[in-house]
Amino acid sequence: MSALSNLTDLIDQLGTAHVLCVGDVMLDRYVSGTVERISPEAPIPVLRIEKQSAMLGGAGNVVNNISALGGGARFVAVVGDDDAGREVQYLVKSLDTITADLVIDCARKTTLKTRFVGGTQQLMRADTETTDAMREGLEAQVLDQVSSLGNGFGAVILSDYGKGFLSDAVIACVIETANKAGVPIIVDPKGVDYSRYKGADLVTPNKKELSEATQMPVATDEDVIAACQHLMNTCGLKGVLATRSAEGMTLVSTRLDQPQHLTAQAREVFDVSGAGDTVVATMALALAAGANMVDAASLANTAAGIVVAKSGTATVSAPELSRALHHQDIGEAEAKLADLDQADIQLNKWRGQNLKVGFTNGCFDLLHPGHISLLTQARGACDKLVVGLNSDTSVRLLKGETRPVQTEASRAAVLGALSVVDLIVIFSDETPLQLIESLKPDVLIKGSDYTIDTVVGADIVQSYGGKVVLAELVDGQSTTNTIARMGQ
């Protein structure tokens, strides 16, 4: 089963997860209609209003996403004593899995962003808000709330939009609460001083924010990794998940042996509003459900790919996430198939990351437990496994005119769905000798029905210091035997 398929089990567990979310809530209002003329009063479009809607924004969109994924949350935020604040309270109350502790500050204006949209084009945004710090009495009330919440959470979120609610004291209190409870804390940061978030397990800046916070370039993978590590070292952070738009995400954490790059999953980008909220919500829920850091980031990456294809401040549901993973699984299996030139490029990248490349080959006509055992042992002997797959022509030469049972495309698709297989190259010769000479794998793996002297390409691999490994076989398992049993 592929790694992406395994994530579907994680989605089912999100409904059991519960998190604490503390941050800046806002109201996103959309005034939509059509534009058919220019105003005679000024060179501006006249919007004929047809519809108005409002939804939670900022940290409110984080808990909205948590609820949409089936998870639960305790939500701590501040609103003003105004119509926008009352609408925020109503919208939060409508989320069945969210318990809200909304502090009302009579001296504040609830952050309200009103967007005027003609067709699919946003014409203007008008903001009403207060960004001053809370009064001391209210800050003390928030600190008491957070400190008394106890240990009933699997993760904690700080959603910082720079609206004055998350003072240094509130941030320090939330991080201390999470650390005492022994649960991960994830921060959607604001500004350039990330030392405010010292002790956090993960901050999630986008590429622009990462560059501004570090004053370092972020043009390449190596640049981004260096900037993330600098941020961790100088600000006392345990990890950084850098969101990089079309370039995907990069995860650097003290929990990982090496940085992880996640390919962007969006097929089309309509609106990036709120994508960061979706990433934080999914990441926190996944960690609260017991996922490791890489699986949680992979799920968050998939969720972000869904939400940017939607209009406005959107959310992702668990069924949408499951469907997207299914499509990814198929796409990733196809993406593992490469020609020789593409394989050479990919191997050079892996070697640039000091990864050990292994190679095995076969017809893999009807996949059986013996194949799985061989491939699993092969992957265990290296960091990345390349499989040389006999073409249909090659199989007929070796096995006769009745073989293969499945076409090379079908066989490649099945192999590509296995998480232990990283790359597939189809070859038409009777042996993979030419392929081995070109790819120069670090490890060559075959079954123990061979001896090292009889393994094709063993002398080549050994000549440059490579290793030959003989994998143990599963008794009674072969494609020929399987076909014979099918004919009985």
C-alpha positions as CSV (number, residue, x, y, z in Angstrom):
1,M,0.0,0.0,0.0
2,S,1.3,3.5,-0.8
3,A,2.1,6.2,1.8
4,L,-0.7,8.3,0.4
5,S,-3.2,5.5,0.8
6,N,-2.1,5.1,4.4
7,L,-3.1,8.7,5.0
8,T,-6.8,7.8,4.5
9,D,-6.7,6.0,7.8
10,L,-5.5,9.2,9.4
11,I,-8.4,11.2,8.0
12,D,-10.8,8.8,9.9
13,Q,-8.9,9.6,13.1
14,L,-9.3,13.4,12.8
15,G,-12.8,13.2,14.2
16,T,-11.3,12.0,17.5
17,A,-8.8,14.8,17.8
18,H,-9.3,17.9,20.0
19,V,-7.2,21.1,19.9
20,L,-6.9,24.5,21.6
21,C,-6.9,27.5,19.2
22,V,-6.0,30.9,20.4
23,G,-5.8,33.8,18.0
24,D,-7.2,36.8,16.1
25,V,-10.7,36.2,14.9
26,M,-12.3,38.4,12.2
27,L,-15.4,38.5,10.0
28,D,-15.0,38.2,6.2
29,R,-18.0,39.7,4.4
30,Y,-18.5,39.4,0.7
31,V,-20.7,41.8,-1.3
32,S,-21.2,40.2,-4.7
33,G,-22.9,41.2,-7.9
34,T,-22.4,42.3,-11.5
35,V,-20.6,45.2,-13.1
36,E,-22.2,46.4,-16.4
37,R,-21.1,50.1,-16.5
38,I,-18.7,52.7,-15.3
39,S,-20.0,55.4,-12.9
40,P,-20.7,58.8,-14.5
41,E,-19.5,60.4,-11.2
42,A,-16.0,58.9,-11.3
43,P,-14.0,56.4,-13.4
44,I,-15.0,53.5,-11.2
45,P,-17.2,50.4,-11.8
46,V,-20.8,50.4,-10.6
47,L,-21.5,47.1,-8.7
48,R,-25.1,46.0,-8.8
49,I,-25.4,44.1,-5.5
50,E,-27.0,40.7,-5.8
51,K,-25.8,38.8,-2.8
52,Q,-24.1,39.3,0.6
53,S,-22.5,36.6,2.8
54,A,-20.3,36.5,5.8
55,M,-17.9,33.8,7.2
56,L,-15.3,33.5,9.9
57,G,-11.9,34.7,9.0
58,G,-8.4,34.7,10.6
59,A,-8.4,32.3,13.6
60,G,-12.1,31.9,13.0
61,N,-11.3,30.2,9.7
62,V,-8.9,27.9,11.5
63,V,-11.6,26.6,13.8
64,N,-14.0,26.5,10.8
65,N,-11.5,24.2,9.0
66,I,-11.2,22.1,12.2
67,S,-14.9,21.7,12.4
68,A,-15.2,20.8,8.6
69,L,-12.6,18.0,9.1
70,G,-14.7,16.6,11.9
71,G,-12.3,17.6,14.7
72,G,-13.0,19.5,17.9
73,A,-11.5,22.7,19.4
74,R,-11.6,25.1,22.3
75,F,-11.5,28.6,20.8
76,V,-10.2,31.6,22.7
77,A,-10.4,35.1,21.0
78,V,-11.6,38.7,21.5
79,V,-14.4,40.5,19.7
80,G,-15.9,44.0,20.0
81,D,-19.3,44.9,21.3
82,D,-20.6,45.5,17.8
83,D,-22.7,44.0,15.0
84,A,-19.6,42.3,13.5
85,G,-18.7,40.8,16.9
86,R,-22.2,39.5,17.4
87,E,-22.1,37.9,14.0
88,V,-18.8,36.2,14.8
89,Q,-20.3,34.8,18.0
90,Y,-23.3,33.5,16.1
91,L,-21.1,31.8,13.4
92,V,-18.8,30.2,16.0
93,K,-21.9,29.0,18.0
94,S,-23.1,27.3,14.8
95,L,-20.0,25.0,14.7
96,D,-21.1,21.9,16.7
97,T,-17.6,20.7,17.5
98,I,-16.2,24.1,18.7
99,T,-16.4,25.5,22.2
100,A,-15.8,29.2,22.3
101,D,-14.4,31.5,25.0
102,L,-14.9,34.9,23.3
103,V,-13.8,37.8,25.4
104,I,-15.9,41.0,24.6
105,D,-13.9,44.2,24.6
106,C,-16.2,47.2,24.5
107,A,-13.3,49.5,23.5
108,R,-12.5,47.4,20.3
109,K,-13.9,47.2,16.8
110,T,-14.2,43.6,15.6
111,T,-12.0,43.1,12.6
112,L,-14.3,43.2,9.6
113,K,-13.0,42.8,6.0
114,T,-15.6,43.6,3.4
115,R,-14.8,42.5,-0.1
116,F,-16.7,43.8,-3.1
117,V,-16.8,41.2,-5.9
118,G,-18.0,41.7,-9.5
119,G,-18.4,38.3,-11.1
120,T,-15.3,36.5,-10.1
121,Q,-13.2,39.7,-9.8
122,Q,-12.6,41.3,-6.5
123,L,-13.0,45.1,-7.0
124,M,-12.1,46.5,-3.5
125,R,-11.7,45.5,0.1
126,A,-12.7,47.8,3.0
127,D,-11.4,47.1,6.5
128,T,-12.7,48.1,9.9
129,E,-10.6,47.1,12.9
130,T,-8.8,47.9,16.1
131,T,-5.2,46.7,16.4
132,D,-4.3,48.2,19.8
133,A,-3.3,45.9,22.6
134,M,-6.0,44.7,25.0
135,R,-6.5,46.5,28.3
136,E,-4.7,45.0,31.2
137,G,-7.8,43.7,32.9
138,L,-8.9,41.8,29.7
139,E,-5.4,40.5,29.1
140,A,-5.4,39.1,32.7
141,Q,-8.8,37.5,32.0
142,V,-7.4,35.8,28.9
143,L,-4.3,34.6,30.7
144,D,-6.5,33.1,33.5
145,Q,-8.7,31.3,30.8
146,V,-5.7,29.8,29.0
147,S,-3.9,28.8,32.2
148,S,-7.0,27.0,33.6
149,L,-7.8,25.0,30.5
150,G,-5.9,21.9,31.6
151,N,-4.6,19.0,29.5
152,G,-7.6,18.0,27.3
153,F,-6.0,18.8,24.0
154,G,-3.8,16.9,21.5
155,A,-2.3,20.1,20.0
156,V,-2.4,23.9,20.4
157,I,-2.6,26.5,17.7
158,L,-1.6,30.2,17.9
159,S,-3.1,32.1,15.0
160,D,-1.4,35.5,14.9
161,Y,-2.8,38.1,12.5
162,G,-1.2,41.1,14.4
163,K,-4.5,42.5,15.6
164,G,-3.4,43.2,19.1
165,F,-4.9,40.2,20.9
166,L,-1.8,38.0,21.0
167,S,0.5,40.1,23.2
168,D,3.9,38.7,24.3
169,A,2.3,37.7,27.6
170,V,-0.5,35.8,25.9
171,I,1.8,34.0,23.5
172,A,4.2,33.0,26.3
173,C,1.3,31.7,28.4
174,V,-0.1,29.6,25.5
175,I,3.3,28.1,24.7
176,E,4.0,27.4,28.4
177,T,0.5,25.7,28.7
178,A,1.2,23.5,25.6
179,N,4.7,22.6,26.8
180,K,3.5,21.7,30.3
181,A,0.8,19.5,28.7
182,G,3.4,17.8,26.5
183,V,1.5,18.6,23.3
184,P,2.8,20.2,20.1
185,I,2.1,23.9,19.5
186,I,1.8,25.2,16.0
187,V,2.1,28.9,15.2
188,D,0.8,30.8,12.2
189,P,3.2,33.8,12.6
190,K,3.0,37.5,12.0
191,G,5.7,40.1,11.8
192,V,9.5,39.5,11.6
193,D,10.4,38.8,15.3
194,Y,9.8,35.1,15.7
195,S,11.6,35.0,19.0
196,R,8.2,35.8,20.4
197,Y,7.3,32.2,19.6
198,K,10.2,30.6,21.4
199,G,9.4,27.1,22.5
200,A,6.9,26.4,19.7
201,D,7.1,23.1,17.9
202,L,6.3,24.5,14.5
203,V,5.9,27.9,12.8
204,T,4.3,28.1,9.4
205,P,5.5,31.1,7.4
206,N,5.0,31.5,3.7
207,K,8.1,32.0,1.5
208,K,7.8,35.8,1.7
209,E,7.4,35.8,5.4
210,L,10.4,33.5,5.9
211,S,12.6,35.8,3.8
212,E,11.5,38.9,5.7
213,A,12.0,37.2,9.1
214,T,15.5,36.0,8.3
215,Q,16.7,38.5,5.7
216,M,17.9,35.5,3.8
217,P,17.2,34.4,0.2
218,V,14.6,31.7,-0.4
219,A,14.9,31.1,-4.2
220,T,16.0,27.4,-4.0
221,D,15.4,24.3,-1.8
222,E,18.7,24.8,-0.2
223,D,18.0,28.5,0.5
224,V,14.7,27.7,2.2
225,I,16.3,25.0,4.3
226,A,19.1,27.3,5.4
227,A,16.5,30.0,6.3
228,C,14.4,27.6,8.3
229,Q,17.4,26.3,10.2
230,H,18.5,29.9,10.9
231,L,15.1,30.7,12.3
232,M,15.1,27.7,14.5
233,N,18.6,28.4,15.8
234,T,18.1,32.1,16.5
235,C,14.5,32.0,17.8
236,G,14.4,28.8,19.9
237,L,12.0,27.0,17.6
238,K,11.7,23.3,17.2
239,G,10.5,23.3,13.6
240,V,9.5,25.3,10.5
241,L,6.9,24.4,7.8
242,A,7.6,26.8,5.0
243,T,4.7,27.1,2.6
244,R,6.0,27.9,-0.9
245,S,2.9,28.2,-3.2
246,A,3.6,26.4,-6.5
247,E,6.8,24.9,-5.0
248,G,4.9,23.1,-2.3
249,M,6.2,23.0,1.3
250,T,9.4,22.4,3.1
251,L,9.4,20.8,6.6
252,V,12.5,21.2,8.8
253,S,12.2,19.9,12.4
254,T,14.3,18.7,15.2
255,R,12.2,15.5,15.1
256,L,13.4,14.7,11.6
257,D,16.8,13.4,10.4
258,Q,16.6,15.5,7.3
259,P,14.4,18.2,5.7
260,Q,11.3,17.1,3.8
261,H,10.1,18.7,0.5
262,L,6.4,18.2,-0.3
263,T,5.3,18.8,-3.9
264,A,2.4,21.2,-4.4
265,Q,-0.9,19.4,-4.9
266,A,-3.1,22.2,-6.4
267,R,-4.3,21.4,-9.9
268,E,-5.6,25.0,-10.3
269,V,-5.3,28.1,-8.1
270,F,-8.4,30.3,-7.8
271,D,-7.9,32.0,-4.5
272,V,-5.2,31.6,-1.9
273,S,-7.2,33.4,0.8
274,G,-7.2,31.3,4.0
275,A,-4.9,28.5,2.7
276,G,-2.5,29.1,5.6
277,D,-5.5,28.6,8.0
278,T,-6.3,25.3,6.4
279,V,-2.6,24.1,6.7
280,V,-2.5,25.0,10.4
281,A,-5.8,23.4,11.2
282,T,-5.1,20.2,9.3
283,M,-1.5,19.9,10.7
284,A,-2.7,20.4,14.3
285,L,-5.6,17.9,14.0
286,A,-3.3,15.3,12.4
287,L,-0.7,15.7,15.2
288,A,-3.4,15.6,17.8
289,A,-4.7,12.3,16.2
290,G,-1.2,10.8,16.7
291,A,0.3,11.3,13.3
292,N,4.0,11.8,12.8
293,M,5.3,15.2,11.6
294,V,5.8,14.1,7.9
295,D,2.3,12.5,7.6
296,A,0.7,15.5,9.2
297,A,2.4,17.9,6.8
298,S,1.5,15.7,3.8
299,L,-2.1,15.8,4.8
300,A,-2.0,19.6,5.3
301,N,-0.3,19.9,1.9
302,T,-3.2,18.0,0.3
303,A,-5.8,20.1,2.1
304,A,-4.1,23.3,0.9
305,G,-4.2,22.1,-2.7
306,I,-8.0,21.7,-2.4
307,V,-8.8,25.0,-0.7
308,V,-6.8,27.2,-3.1
309,A,-9.1,26.0,-5.9
310,K,-12.1,27.5,-4.1
311,S,-13.3,31.1,-4.0
312,G,-13.0,33.1,-0.8
313,T,-12.2,32.0,2.7
314,A,-12.9,28.3,2.2
315,T,-12.6,25.1,4.2
316,V,-11.9,21.4,3.4
317,S,-14.0,18.5,4.4
318,A,-12.9,15.0,5.3
319,P,-14.6,13.4,2.2
320,E,-12.9,16.0,0.0
321,L,-9.5,15.1,1.5
322,S,-10.1,11.4,1.0
323,R,-11.0,11.9,-2.7
324,A,-7.9,14.1,-3.2
325,L,-5.7,11.5,-1.7
326,H,-7.1,8.8,-4.0
327,H,-6.4,11.0,-7.1
328,Q,-2.9,11.7,-5.8
329,D,-2.3,8.0,-5.3
330,I,-3.0,7.3,-8.9
331,G,-1.0,10.4,-10.1
332,E,2.0,9.5,-7.9
333,A,2.1,5.9,-9.3
334,E,2.2,7.3,-12.8
335,A,4.8,9.9,-11.9
336,K,7.2,7.2,-10.7
337,L,7.6,5.9,-14.3
338,A,10.7,7.5,-16.0
339,D,12.8,7.0,-19.1
340,L,16.5,6.6,-18.8
341,D,17.3,10.3,-19.2
342,Q,14.7,11.3,-16.6
343,A,16.1,8.5,-14.3
344,D,19.6,9.9,-14.6
345,I,18.4,13.4,-13.6
346,Q,16.5,12.0,-10.6
347,L,19.4,9.9,-9.4
348,N,21.7,12.9,-9.6
349,K,19.3,14.8,-7.3
350,W,19.2,11.9,-4.8
351,R,22.9,11.6,-4.8
352,G,23.2,15.4,-4.2
353,Q,21.2,14.7,-1.0
354,N,23.6,11.9,0.0
355,L,20.9,9.2,-0.5
356,K,21.9,5.7,-1.3
357,V,20.3,4.4,-4.5
358,G,19.3,0.7,-4.9
359,F,18.3,-1.2,-8.0
360,T,16.4,-4.4,-8.7
361,N,14.6,-5.8,-11.7
362,G,12.0,-8.2,-12.9
363,C,8.9,-8.9,-14.9
364,F,6.5,-8.4,-11.9
365,D,3.7,-9.9,-14.0
366,L,1.2,-10.9,-11.3
367,L,2.4,-9.3,-8.1
368,H,2.5,-11.9,-5.3
369,P,3.9,-12.1,-1.7
370,G,7.3,-13.1,-3.0
371,H,7.6,-9.9,-5.0
372,I,6.5,-7.8,-2.1
373,S,9.1,-9.4,0.1
374,L,11.9,-8.9,-2.4
375,L,10.9,-5.2,-2.9
376,T,10.7,-4.6,0.8
377,Q,14.1,-6.1,1.4
378,A,15.5,-4.2,-1.5
379,R,14.2,-0.9,-0.1
380,G,15.5,-1.7,3.3
381,A,19.0,-1.9,1.8
382,C,18.9,1.7,0.4
383,D,17.3,5.1,0.7
384,K,15.7,5.1,-2.8
385,L,14.8,2.1,-4.9
386,V,14.8,2.0,-8.7
387,V,13.0,-1.0,-10.3
388,G,14.0,-2.1,-13.8
389,L,10.8,-3.5,-15.4
390,N,11.0,-5.8,-18.4
391,S,8.9,-4.5,-21.3
392,D,6.2,-6.7,-22.9
393,T,8.7,-7.6,-25.7
394,S,11.3,-8.5,-23.2
395,V,8.9,-10.7,-21.1
396,R,7.9,-12.6,-24.3
397,L,11.5,-13.3,-25.1
398,L,12.0,-14.7,-21.6
399,K,8.7,-16.4,-20.8
400,G,7.1,-17.2,-24.1
401,E,4.2,-15.9,-26.2
402,T,1.6,-16.4,-23.5
403,R,3.3,-13.8,-21.3
404,P,3.0,-11.2,-19.9
405,V,-0.5,-11.6,-18.4
406,Q,-0.5,-7.8,-17.8
407,T,0.8,-5.1,-20.0
408,E,3.9,-3.1,-19.1
409,A,1.7,-0.1,-18.4
410,S,-0.5,-2.1,-15.9
411,R,2.6,-3.7,-14.3
412,A,4.2,-0.2,-13.9
413,A,1.0,1.2,-12.3
414,V,0.8,-1.6,-9.7
415,L,4.5,-1.2,-8.9
416,G,4.2,2.6,-8.7
417,A,1.4,2.2,-6.1
418,L,3.9,0.6,-3.7
419,S,5.6,3.0,-1.2
420,V,8.8,1.0,-1.3
421,V,9.3,1.7,-5.0
422,D,10.6,5.2,-5.8
423,L,11.3,5.0,-9.6
424,I,10.5,2.6,-12.4
425,V,12.4,2.3,-15.7
426,I,11.1,0.0,-18.4
427,F,13.8,-1.8,-20.5
428,S,13.4,-4.0,-23.6
429,D,16.7,-6.1,-23.5
430,E,16.7,-9.6,-22.1
431,T,18.8,-8.3,-19.2
432,P,19.1,-5.0,-17.4
433,L,22.9,-4.8,-18.0
434,Q,22.7,-1.6,-20.0
435,L,20.4,0.0,-17.5
436,I,22.8,-0.9,-14.6
437,E,25.8,0.5,-16.5
438,S,24.0,3.8,-17.1
439,L,22.4,4.3,-13.6
440,K,25.3,3.0,-11.6
441,P,23.3,2.1,-8.5
442,D,25.0,2.0,-5.1
443,V,23.3,-1.3,-4.2
444,L,22.1,-4.1,-6.6
445,I,19.5,-6.5,-5.1
446,K,18.4,-9.9,-6.5
447,G,16.8,-13.0,-5.0
448,S,18.8,-15.6,-3.2
449,D,18.1,-18.1,-5.9
450,Y,21.0,-16.4,-7.6
451,T,24.7,-16.3,-6.5
452,I,26.6,-13.0,-6.6
453,D,28.6,-14.4,-9.5
454,T,25.4,-15.0,-11.5
455,V,23.7,-11.7,-10.8
456,V,23.7,-9.6,-14.0
457,G,25.7,-6.4,-13.5
458,A,27.2,-7.5,-10.2
459,D,30.8,-7.1,-11.4
460,I,30.0,-3.6,-12.7
461,V,28.5,-2.5,-9.4
462,Q,31.4,-4.0,-7.4
463,S,33.9,-2.3,-9.7
464,Y,33.1,1.2,-8.4
465,G,32.6,0.1,-4.8
466,G,28.9,-0.7,-4.9
467,K,27.3,-3.5,-3.0
468,V,25.4,-6.6,-4.1
469,V,22.6,-7.9,-1.8
470,L,20.8,-11.3,-2.1
471,A,17.3,-11.1,-0.7
472,E,15.6,-14.1,0.9
473,L,12.8,-15.7,-1.1
474,V,9.3,-16.7,0.0
475,D,8.8,-20.4,-0.5
476,G,6.4,-21.5,-3.2
477,Q,5.7,-18.0,-4.5
478,S,6.2,-17.4,-8.2
479,T,4.1,-16.0,-11.1
480,T,4.4,-19.3,-13.0
481,N,2.9,-21.2,-10.1
482,T,0.2,-18.6,-9.7
483,I,-0.8,-18.9,-13.3
484,A,-0.8,-22.7,-13.1
485,R,-3.1,-22.6,-10.1
486,M,-5.5,-20.3,-12.0
487,G,-5.7,-22.8,-14.8
488,Q,-6.7,-25.7,-12.5
